[in-house]
């Protein structure tokens, strides 16, 4: 073999060795690229949420408990309700209603599942009376130092509105003209009551009215459990009234703060009323 042949073979061997080294190096580069191609996914998954835009939905607000859950027809079964259950539901129906004027009543629409709607309508009455005050024979109403001033009273019906409600529609009831008027007689007050069922009977009318108690508030004793709510509007000067419920002097004396309805309400002493026989 000549010297030239040896140089050629040596050169080919060196080239093969270089190519072999280049092939190993290339495999390492592919592995690194493969590793880099999977790293961003893992990093994004483990990234701090503060560093990435949030696409999650807002946390839902807890809904009120379903006091009167609805059935497949979308209403609450109430065909077999007792009077007490009807009273409770009507009371719930007034919760959260906006404040209205003296004697005005609003029955709002139900929140589905929470307070209705009902499958069967409930009969509701809103009734208004004028109450005439006169001194009680059992005590001296004219004594300003008396701890408690007792009066008899006579009731005169003014208006009654009958409604059939189920919570699907809002209803507003207006009082009679002149109800709780600032021009009321010193001897005449007013009463508003909301109750369920048929019109109230004479034996279910109030047997006692306590008003002017700054701690307990006004209390009306009804001998029936059908009454949902009531409001008393006291006269401006019952101590001026004679046995016939007619004022004997005018104007009413000072010292009787406003009730907030345009009428003056005795604050001290407390007064109690019983029906005039």
Backbone as numpy.savetxt, mean C-alpha at the origin, in Angstrom:
# Nx Ny Nz CAx CAy CAz Cx Cy Cz
89.89 -42.07 -53.49 89.01 -40.88 -53.49 89.91 -39.66 -53.49
89.62 -38.73 -54.33 90.45 -37.54 -54.43 90.10 -36.57 -53.33
90.95 -35.62 -53.20 90.74 -34.57 -52.18 89.50 -33.77 -52.49
89.20 -33.57 -53.77 87.99 -32.80 -54.16 86.74 -33.52 -53.75
86.78 -34.91 -53.95 85.59 -35.68 -53.55 85.33 -35.59 -52.05
86.46 -35.66 -51.24 86.30 -35.55 -49.78 85.65 -34.21 -49.38
86.05 -33.12 -50.02 85.50 -31.79 -49.69 84.00 -31.71 -50.01
83.62 -32.39 -51.15 82.19 -32.35 -51.52 81.38 -33.10 -50.48
81.81 -34.29 -50.08 81.06 -35.08 -49.09 81.02 -34.36 -47.75
82.14 -33.74 -47.37 82.15 -33.00 -46.12 81.18 -31.84 -46.16
81.12 -31.17 -47.31 80.16 -30.04 -47.43 78.73 -30.50 -47.36
78.44 -31.68 -48.01 77.07 -32.20 -47.94 76.70 -32.60 -46.52
77.65 -33.16 -45.80 77.37 -33.53 -44.40 77.07 -32.33 -43.53
77.81 -31.29 -43.73 77.57 -30.06 -42.94 76.20 -29.48 -43.25
75.84 -29.53 -44.56 74.51 -28.99 -44.94 73.40 -29.80 -44.30
73.57 -31.18 -44.31 72.56 -32.04 -43.69 72.42 -31.76 -42.21
73.59 -31.57 -41.58 73.55 -31.28 -40.13 72.83 -29.98 -39.85
73.11 -28.98 -40.67 72.44 -27.66 -40.47 70.94 -27.79 -40.67
70.52 -28.55 -41.72 69.09 -28.72 -41.98 68.42 -29.47 -40.84
69.17 -30.48 -40.32 68.60 -31.23 -39.19 68.37 -30.34 -37.99
69.35 -29.48 -37.69 69.20 -28.54 -36.57 68.04 -27.58 -36.81
67.95 -27.13 -38.07 66.85 -26.21 -38.39 65.52 -26.88 -38.20
65.38 -28.16 -38.52 64.12 -28.87 -38.33 63.74 -28.99 -36.89
64.62 -29.25 -36.01 64.32 -29.33 -34.56 63.89 -28.00 -34.02
64.61 -26.96 -34.44 64.25 -25.62 -33.98 62.87 -25.25 -34.43
62.46 -25.59 -35.63 61.13 -25.27 -36.15 60.06 -25.95 -35.35
60.26 -27.22 -34.93 59.26 -27.90 -34.11 59.03 -27.19 -32.82
60.07 -26.69 -32.18 59.92 -25.95 -30.94 59.12 -24.69 -31.14
59.31 -24.03 -32.25 58.56 -22.80 -32.52 57.08 -23.11 -32.67
56.66 -24.17 -33.29 55.26 -24.53 -33.47 54.59 -24.82 -32.14
55.35 -25.51 -31.26 54.79 -25.79 -29.93 54.54 -24.50 -29.18
55.45 -23.55 -29.29 55.28 -22.27 -28.60 54.10 -21.52 -29.14
53.92 -21.54 -30.45 52.79 -20.85 -31.06 51.49 -21.48 -30.60
51.47 -22.82 -30.55 50.27 -23.51 -30.09 49.93 -23.13 -28.66
50.97 -23.05 -27.83 50.74 -22.65 -26.43 50.20 -21.25 -26.34
50.75 -20.34 -27.14 50.29 -18.95 -27.12 48.86 -18.84 -27.63
48.45 -19.70 -28.54 47.11 -19.60 -29.09 46.04 -19.97 -28.07
46.37 -20.77 -27.07 45.39 -21.14 -26.05 45.47 -20.26 -24.83
46.52 -19.54 -24.61 46.69 -18.72 -23.42 45.66 -17.61 -23.32
45.36 -16.85 -24.38 44.41 -15.74 -24.24 43.05 -16.20 -23.74
42.59 -17.38 -24.15 41.29 -17.87 -23.70 41.29 -18.09 -22.20
42.30 -18.73 -21.69 42.39 -18.98 -20.26 42.52 -17.69 -19.49
43.29 -16.77 -20.04 43.49 -15.49 -19.36 42.20 -14.70 -19.30
41.40 -14.70 -20.40 40.15 -13.96 -20.42 39.16 -14.53 -19.42
39.16 -15.85 -19.29 38.23 -16.48 -18.35 38.58 -16.12 -16.92
39.84 -16.02 -16.64 40.28 -15.76 -15.28 40.49 -14.28 -15.01
40.19 -13.46 -15.99 40.44 -12.02 -15.84 39.56 -11.43 -14.76
40.04 -10.37 -14.15 39.27 -9.63 -13.15 38.06 -9.01 -13.83
36.82 -9.25 -13.31 35.62 -8.66 -13.94 35.69 -7.16 -14.08
36.47 -6.52 -13.21 36.57 -5.06 -13.28 37.31 -4.62 -14.52
38.12 -5.54 -15.10 38.90 -5.18 -16.28 38.17 -5.47 -17.57
37.00 -6.10 -17.51 36.26 -6.43 -18.72 34.87 -5.84 -18.66
34.28 -5.47 -19.79 32.92 -4.90 -19.79 31.92 -5.91 -19.27
30.97 -5.45 -18.44 29.96 -6.33 -17.87 28.76 -6.44 -18.80
28.38 -7.67 -19.12 27.21 -7.90 -19.97 26.11 -8.61 -19.21
26.31 -8.82 -17.88 25.32 -9.53 -17.07 24.09 -8.66 -16.82
22.93 -9.27 -16.67 21.69 -8.55 -16.39 21.70 -8.02 -14.96
21.00 -6.88 -14.69 20.93 -6.36 -13.32 20.29 -7.38 -12.39
20.68 -7.33 -11.14 20.11 -8.23 -10.15 18.62 -7.93 -9.98
17.73 -8.91 -10.16 16.29 -8.64 -10.06 15.89 -8.25 -8.64
14.94 -7.33 -8.55 14.43 -6.89 -7.25 13.41 -7.91 -6.76
13.49 -8.25 -5.48 12.57 -9.24 -4.92 11.14 -8.74 -5.02
10.26 -9.56 -5.58 8.86 -9.19 -5.71 8.13 -9.46 -4.41
7.02 -8.73 -4.15 6.27 -8.97 -2.91 5.67 -10.36 -2.88
5.48 -10.86 -1.67 4.91 -12.19 -1.54 3.49 -12.21 -2.09
3.10 -13.34 -2.63 1.78 -13.46 -3.23 0.75 -13.77 -2.15
0.17 -12.73 -1.59 -0.82 -12.90 -0.55 -2.07 -13.56 -1.12
-2.44 -13.16 -2.34 -3.60 -13.72 -3.01 -3.16 -14.25 -4.37
-2.48 -15.41 -4.41 -1.97 -15.94 -5.68 -3.10 -16.28 -6.65
-2.82 -16.12 -7.91 -3.83 -16.35 -8.95 -3.74 -17.78 -9.49
-4.83 -18.25 -10.06 -4.88 -19.60 -10.64 -4.62 -19.53 -12.14
-4.92 -20.62 -12.84 -4.68 -20.67 -14.28 -5.51 -19.65 -15.05
-6.62 -19.22 -14.48 -7.47 -18.22 -15.13 -7.00 -16.80 -14.85
-5.93 -16.65 -14.06 -5.40 -15.33 -13.77 -6.14 -14.58 -12.68
-6.88 -15.29 -11.83 -7.61 -14.64 -10.73 -7.50 -15.49 -9.47
-7.82 -14.89 -8.35 -7.73 -15.60 -7.07 -9.10 -16.16 -6.70
-9.21 -17.46 -6.48 -10.51 -18.06 -6.14 -11.03 -17.53 -4.80
-12.26 -17.02 -4.81 -12.82 -16.46 -3.57 -14.32 -16.76 -3.43
-14.81 -17.73 -4.19 -16.25 -18.00 -4.17 -16.74 -18.44 -2.79
-15.88 -19.06 -2.01 -16.28 -19.57 -0.69 -15.72 -18.73 0.45
-15.37 -17.49 0.16 -14.81 -16.62 1.19 -15.83 -16.33 2.29
-15.32 -16.21 3.50 -16.14 -15.73 4.62 -16.16 -14.21 4.60
-17.03 -13.63 5.42 -17.08 -12.16 5.52 -15.75 -11.61 5.98
-15.11 -12.31 6.92 -13.83 -11.84 7.45 -12.77 -11.78 6.35
-12.74 -12.77 5.46 -11.77 -12.77 4.37 -12.06 -11.65 3.38
-13.34 -11.39 3.13 -13.70 -10.30 2.23 -13.27 -8.96 2.81
-13.47 -8.80 4.13 -13.06 -7.57 4.80 -11.55 -7.39 4.69
-10.80 -8.47 4.91 -9.34 -8.38 4.82 -8.90 -7.97 3.43
-9.52 -8.55 2.40 -9.11 -8.22 1.04 -9.42 -6.77 0.69
-10.58 -6.29 1.08 -10.92 -4.89 0.80 -9.94 -3.96 1.51
-9.57 -4.33 2.73 -8.58 -3.53 3.44 -7.25 -3.51 2.69
-6.81 -4.66 2.18 -5.58 -4.72 1.39 -5.70 -3.86 0.15
-6.89 -3.83 -0.45 -7.09 -3.08 -1.68 -6.92 -1.58 -1.51
-6.95 -1.11 -0.27 -6.80 0.32 -0.03 -5.38 0.71 0.36
-4.55 -0.28 0.62 -3.19 0.01 1.02 -2.44 0.71 -0.10
-1.79 1.84 0.25 -0.99 2.54 -0.73 -1.75 3.44 -1.67
-3.04 3.58 -1.47 -3.80 4.46 -2.35 -3.47 5.92 -2.04
-3.42 6.77 -3.06 -3.10 8.18 -2.80 -4.15 8.86 -1.94
-3.71 9.84 -1.17 -4.62 10.57 -0.29 -5.63 11.36 -1.11
-6.88 11.28 -0.70 -7.94 11.99 -1.39 -8.53 13.03 -0.45
-9.55 13.75 -0.93 -10.19 14.75 -0.11 -11.06 14.13 0.97
-11.58 14.94 1.89 -12.41 14.42 2.98 -13.59 13.61 2.45
-13.69 12.37 2.90 -14.81 11.53 2.51 -14.64 10.80 1.20
-13.61 11.12 0.43 -13.41 10.44 -0.85 -12.74 9.08 -0.62
-13.14 8.10 -1.40 -12.62 6.74 -1.25 -12.19 6.24 -2.62
-11.04 5.59 -2.67 -10.56 5.00 -3.92 -10.22 3.53 -3.70
-10.74 2.69 -4.56 -10.38 1.29 -4.60 -9.54 1.09 -5.85
-8.27 0.76 -5.67 -7.36 0.68 -6.80 -7.35 -0.68 -7.48
-6.60 -0.77 -8.57 -6.42 -2.02 -9.29 -5.44 -2.90 -8.53
-5.67 -4.19 -8.59 -4.81 -5.14 -7.88 -3.49 -5.33 -8.62
-2.47 -5.69 -7.86 -1.22 -6.15 -8.43 -1.35 -7.66 -8.62
-1.28 -8.15 -9.86 -1.54 -9.58 -10.11 -0.76 -10.49 -9.18
-1.49 -11.36 -8.50 -0.88 -12.32 -7.59 -0.71 -11.79 -6.19
-0.51 -10.49 -6.05 -0.27 -9.92 -4.73 -1.57 -9.69 -3.97
-2.50 -8.99 -4.59 -3.79 -8.75 -3.93 -4.96 -8.96 -4.90
-4.79 -9.86 -5.83 -5.87 -10.17 -6.77 -5.35 -10.25 -8.19
-6.22 -10.08 -9.16 -7.66 -9.82 -9.01 -8.40 -11.06 -8.53
-9.63 -10.85 -8.12 -10.47 -11.94 -7.63 -11.27 -12.55 -8.78
-11.65 -13.82 -8.60 -12.48 -14.48 -9.61 -13.94 -14.04 -9.49
-14.39 -13.76 -8.27 -15.76 -13.30 -8.03 -15.73 -11.93 -7.36
-16.63 -11.05 -7.75 -16.63 -9.69 -7.22 -17.16 -9.66 -5.79
-16.64 -8.70 -5.03 -17.05 -8.49 -3.64 -17.93 -7.25 -3.59
-19.06 -7.34 -2.90 -19.96 -6.20 -2.74 -19.45 -5.31 -1.60
-19.27 -4.04 -1.91 -18.76 -3.08 -0.93 -19.70 -1.88 -0.88
-19.95 -1.40 0.34 -20.77 -0.20 0.55 -19.90 0.91 1.13
-20.09 2.12 0.62 -19.48 3.31 1.20 -20.63 4.22 1.61
-20.77 4.45 2.92 -21.94 5.17 3.41 -21.52 6.37 4.26
-22.36 7.42 4.19 -22.08 8.67 4.88 -23.28 9.06 5.75
-22.99 9.59 6.95 -24.03 10.06 7.85 -23.68 11.43 8.41
-24.71 12.19 8.74 -24.55 13.39 9.56 -24.85 12.99 11.00
-24.00 13.44 11.92 -24.16 13.09 13.34 -24.45 14.35 14.13
-25.60 14.40 14.78 -25.99 15.55 15.58 -25.67 15.28 17.06
-24.90 16.19 17.65 -24.47 16.05 19.04 -25.41 16.85 19.95
-25.67 16.30 21.14 -26.40 17.04 22.17 -25.96 16.52 23.54
-26.04 17.35 24.60 -25.54 16.93 25.91 -26.20 15.65 26.39
-25.41 14.83 27.05 -25.95 13.61 27.63 -26.57 13.92 28.98
-27.67 13.27 29.28 -28.33 13.48 30.57 -27.52 12.90 31.72
-26.53 12.06 31.41 -25.74 11.41 32.46 -24.58 12.27 32.95
-24.30 13.35 32.28 -23.16 14.16 32.69 -23.39 15.59 32.23
-22.60 16.48 32.77 -22.68 17.87 32.37 -21.66 18.13 31.27
-22.14 18.25 30.05 -21.24 18.49 28.92 -20.67 19.89 28.95
-21.28 20.77 29.71 -20.84 22.16 29.71 -19.69 22.40 30.67
-19.31 21.40 31.45 -18.23 21.56 32.42 -16.88 21.49 31.71
-16.17 22.60 31.56 -14.90 22.59 30.82 -13.80 21.85 31.54
-13.97 21.58 32.85 -12.95 20.89 33.62 -13.18 19.39 33.65
-14.28 18.95 33.08 -14.58 17.52 33.09 -13.53 16.79 32.27
-13.07 15.66 32.80 -12.06 14.89 32.09 -12.64 14.26 30.82
-13.90 14.01 30.85 -14.55 13.39 29.71 -15.90 14.04 29.49
-16.19 14.45 28.28 -17.45 15.10 27.97 -18.33 14.10 27.22
-19.49 13.80 27.75 -20.38 12.81 27.16 -21.53 13.49 26.42
-21.84 12.94 25.27 -22.92 13.46 24.45 -23.78 12.30 23.96
-25.02 12.61 23.71 -25.87 11.71 22.94 -25.72 12.12 21.48
-26.10 11.23 20.58 -26.04 11.62 19.18 -27.17 10.95 18.40
-27.53 11.60 17.33 -28.53 11.06 16.40 -27.90 11.06 15.02
-28.13 9.96 14.26 -27.52 9.81 12.94 -28.57 9.99 11.84
-28.16 10.70 10.80 -29.02 10.88 9.64 -28.25 10.43 8.40
-28.74 9.41 7.68 -28.03 8.96 6.48 -28.04 10.03 5.39
-26.90 10.18 4.73 -26.76 11.17 3.66 -26.61 10.53 2.29
-25.81 9.50 2.20 -25.56 8.87 0.89 -24.95 7.50 1.11
-25.30 6.58 0.21 -24.67 5.26 0.22 -24.39 4.84 -1.21
-23.15 4.41 -1.45 -22.73 3.94 -2.77 -22.39 2.47 -2.68
-23.01 1.67 -3.54 -22.74 0.23 -3.58 -21.86 -0.08 -4.79
-20.78 -0.83 -4.55 -19.85 -1.20 -5.61 -19.65 -2.70 -5.61
-19.26 -3.22 -6.76 -18.91 -4.63 -6.89 -17.51 -4.66 -7.49
-16.53 -4.99 -6.68 -15.14 -4.85 -7.08 -14.42 -6.19 -7.06
-13.45 -6.33 -7.96 -12.63 -7.53 -8.00 -11.15 -7.23 -8.21
-10.81 -5.94 -8.25 -9.42 -5.56 -8.41 -8.97 -5.37 -9.84
-9.87 -5.58 -10.79 -9.49 -5.41 -12.20 -9.59 -3.95 -12.65
-10.43 -3.18 -11.95 -10.67 -1.79 -12.34 -10.65 -0.91 -11.09
-10.13 0.29 -11.22 -10.14 1.25 -10.10 -11.51 1.91 -9.99
-11.92 2.22 -8.76 -13.21 2.86 -8.51 -13.00 4.03 -7.54
-13.61 5.17 -7.84 -13.59 6.33 -6.95 -15.01 6.62 -6.48
-15.14 6.94 -5.19 -16.44 7.28 -4.61 -16.35 8.69 -4.05
-17.30 9.53 -4.42 -17.34 10.91 -3.95 -18.34 11.05 -2.81
-18.04 11.87 -1.81 -18.99 12.07 -0.71 -20.15 12.96 -1.14
-21.19 13.03 -0.36 -22.30 13.93 -0.69 -21.87 15.39 -0.59
-22.59 16.23 -1.28 -22.27 17.66 -1.27 -22.37 18.21 0.15
-21.36 18.95 0.56 -21.36 19.55 1.89 -20.81 18.65 2.98
-20.39 17.44 2.62 -19.86 16.53 3.63 -18.57 17.08 4.22
-18.50 17.07 5.57 -17.33 17.58 6.28 -17.00 19.01 5.90
-18.05 19.80 5.65 -17.86 21.19 5.24 -17.40 22.05 6.40
-16.58 23.05 6.09 -16.13 23.99 7.12 -17.29 24.84 7.63
-18.40 24.87 6.90 -19.56 25.65 7.32 -20.55 24.81 8.12
-20.09 23.63 8.58 -20.99 22.76 9.33 -21.39 23.40 10.65
-22.55 23.00 11.14 -23.03 23.49 12.42 -22.11 23.02 13.54
-21.94 23.82 14.62 -21.14 23.39 15.76 -21.64 22.08 16.36
-22.90 21.73 16.11 -23.49 20.52 16.69 -23.48 19.33 15.74
-23.12 19.54 14.49 -23.20 18.48 13.50 -21.81 18.02 13.06
-21.58 16.73 13.22 -20.37 16.11 12.71 -20.75 15.14 11.61
-19.77 14.37 11.14 -20.01 13.44 10.04 -19.30 12.13 10.30
-19.82 11.09 9.69 -19.22 9.76 9.77 -19.23 9.12 8.39
-18.13 8.52 8.03 -18.00 7.77 6.78 -17.57 6.36 7.14
-18.19 5.35 6.54 -17.83 3.96 6.81 -17.80 3.16 5.52
-16.86 2.23 5.46 -16.74 1.30 4.34 -16.98 -0.10 4.90
-17.90 -0.84 4.30 -18.18 -2.18 4.80 -18.56 -3.08 3.63
-18.54 -4.39 3.87 -18.84 -5.35 2.81 -20.24 -5.90 2.99
-20.81 -6.39 1.89 -22.12 -7.02 1.94 -23.27 -6.07 1.69
-24.43 -6.42 2.22 -25.65 -5.65 2.02 -25.62 -4.35 2.82
-26.56 -3.42 2.54 -26.63 -2.18 3.32 -26.74 -2.48 4.81
-26.06 -1.68 5.60 -26.02 -1.89 7.04 -27.41 -1.73 7.64
-27.73 -2.56 8.60 -29.04 -2.54 9.25 -28.99 -1.64 10.49
-30.16 -1.26 10.98 -30.23 -0.36 12.12 -29.53 -0.95 13.34
-29.63 -2.27 13.52 -29.00 -2.89 14.68 -27.47 -2.95 14.56
-26.95 -2.61 13.35 -25.50 -2.61 13.15 -24.91 -1.20 13.20
-25.73 -0.20 13.42 -25.24 1.17 13.50 -24.40 1.38 14.76
-23.54 2.39 14.78 -22.64 2.61 15.92 -23.39 2.72 17.24
-22.81 2.14 18.28 -23.35 2.23 19.63 -22.53 3.19 20.49
-21.36 3.56 20.00 -20.51 4.47 20.76 -19.48 5.11 19.84
-19.19 6.37 20.09 -18.17 7.10 19.34 -17.28 7.81 20.34
-15.99 7.54 20.28 -15.00 8.26 21.09 -14.18 9.13 20.14
-14.09 10.39 20.43 -13.34 11.29 19.56 -12.56 12.29 20.41
-11.48 12.81 19.84 -10.67 13.79 20.55 -9.56 13.17 21.36
-9.38 11.87 21.35 -8.30 11.25 22.10 -7.02 11.36 21.29
-6.07 12.12 21.79 -4.85 12.39 21.03 -3.94 11.18 20.93
-4.14 10.19 21.79 -3.29 9.00 21.78 -3.92 7.87 20.98
-5.17 7.55 21.27 -5.84 6.44 20.62 -6.54 6.84 19.34
-6.78 8.12 19.16 -7.50 8.57 17.98 -8.99 8.34 18.13
-9.73 8.55 17.04 -11.18 8.39 17.07 -11.53 6.90 16.97
-12.54 6.51 17.75 -12.97 5.11 17.76 -14.49 5.06 17.63
-14.96 4.24 16.69 -16.39 4.03 16.51 -16.68 2.55 16.76
-17.62 2.28 17.65 -17.98 0.91 17.98 -19.17 0.47 17.14
-18.91 -0.43 16.21 -19.98 -1.02 15.39 -20.27 -2.43 15.91
-21.51 -2.79 16.13 -21.83 -4.16 16.55 -21.87 -5.14 15.37
-20.94 -5.01 14.46 -20.83 -5.89 13.31 -19.37 -5.94 12.90
-18.97 -7.06 12.30 -17.59 -7.23 11.85 -17.46 -7.01 10.35
-18.49 -6.43 9.74 -18.46 -6.19 8.30 -17.75 -4.89 7.94
-17.46 -4.07 8.93 -16.88 -2.74 8.68 -15.38 -2.87 8.41
-14.95 -2.30 7.29 -13.55 -2.32 6.90 -12.80 -1.12 7.47
-13.41 0.05 7.37 -12.74 1.28 7.78 -13.79 2.35 8.03
-13.42 3.39 8.78 -14.33 4.51 9.04 -13.51 5.75 9.36
-14.18 6.89 9.25 -13.56 8.18 9.58 -14.61 9.05 10.26
-14.19 9.70 11.33 -15.07 10.60 12.08 -14.64 12.04 11.81
-15.62 12.89 11.57 -15.37 14.33 11.40 -16.20 15.03 12.48
-15.51 15.49 13.52 -16.20 16.03 14.68 -16.73 17.44 14.42
-17.76 17.85 15.14 -18.28 19.22 15.01 -17.33 20.21 15.67
-17.58 21.48 15.43 -16.65 22.50 15.92 -16.91 22.91 17.37
-18.15 22.81 17.84 -18.43 23.28 19.20 -19.59 22.55 19.84
-19.47 21.25 20.10 -20.60 20.50 20.66 -21.02 20.98 22.05
-20.09 21.62 22.78 -20.43 22.10 24.12 -21.43 23.25 24.08
-21.68 23.80 22.88 -22.63 24.91 22.75 -24.04 24.42 22.43
-24.24 23.12 22.31 -25.51 22.59 21.81 -26.48 22.29 22.95
-27.78 22.54 22.67 -28.79 22.25 23.68 -29.30 20.82 23.53
-30.35 20.50 24.26 -30.86 19.13 24.26 -31.44 18.70 22.91
-31.69 19.65 22.05 -32.22 19.34 20.71 -31.12 19.32 19.64
-29.88 19.50 20.08 -28.78 19.51 19.13 -28.69 20.78 18.33
-29.13 21.89 18.93 -29.10 23.19 18.27 -28.13 24.09 19.03
-27.23 24.80 18.34 -26.28 25.65 19.06 -26.97 26.81 19.76
-26.53 27.07 20.96 -27.12 28.16 21.76 -26.27 29.41 21.74
-25.08 29.34 21.19 -24.18 30.48 21.10 -23.34 30.34 19.86
-22.78 31.46 19.42 -21.93 31.47 18.23 -20.97 32.64 18.35
-19.76 32.53 17.91 -19.13 31.36 17.30 -18.63 30.38 18.35
-18.06 29.27 17.88 -17.48 28.29 18.79 -16.28 28.90 19.47
-16.04 28.55 20.72 -14.91 29.13 21.45 -13.58 28.67 20.88
-12.54 29.44 21.20 -11.21 29.10 20.72 -10.64 27.96 21.55
-9.49 27.46 21.13 -8.87 26.38 21.87 -9.15 25.02 21.30
-9.83 24.97 20.14 -10.12 23.69 19.48 -9.32 23.65 18.18
-8.22 22.93 18.18 -7.36 22.91 16.99 -8.04 22.26 15.80
-7.53 22.58 14.63 -8.10 22.02 13.40 -7.81 20.54 13.31
-8.77 19.79 12.75 -8.60 18.35 12.59 -7.83 18.01 11.33
-7.55 19.02 10.50 -6.89 18.74 9.23 -7.89 18.60 8.10
-9.19 18.58 8.41 -10.22 18.46 7.38 -11.07 19.73 7.33
-10.57 20.81 7.94 -11.32 22.05 7.91 -12.27 22.18 9.08
-12.34 21.16 9.94 -13.22 21.22 11.10 -12.39 21.33 12.36
-12.93 21.97 13.37 -12.27 22.04 14.66 -12.63 20.80 15.46
-11.62 20.17 16.03 -11.84 18.94 16.77 -11.44 19.14 18.22
-12.32 18.85 19.18 -11.92 18.95 20.58 -10.76 18.01 20.87
-9.71 18.53 21.49 -8.57 17.69 21.84 -8.59 17.33 23.32
-8.96 18.26 24.14 -9.13 18.03 25.58 -10.39 18.76 26.02
-11.24 18.15 26.75 -11.21 16.75 27.13 -11.74 15.85 26.01
-11.58 14.55 26.19 -12.13 13.57 25.26 -13.65 13.56 25.38
-14.35 13.24 24.31 -15.80 13.17 24.36 -16.28 11.80 23.92
-17.35 11.35 24.51 -17.97 10.09 24.16 -19.43 10.32 23.81
-19.89 9.57 22.80 -21.26 9.74 22.36 -21.99 8.40 22.43
-23.24 8.45 22.79 -24.12 7.29 22.77 -25.38 7.67 22.01
-26.04 6.69 21.38 -27.23 7.03 20.58 -28.31 7.67 21.41
-29.02 8.61 20.83 -30.13 9.28 21.49 -31.35 8.35 21.47
-31.86 8.03 22.62 -33.02 7.13 22.69 -34.31 7.89 22.42
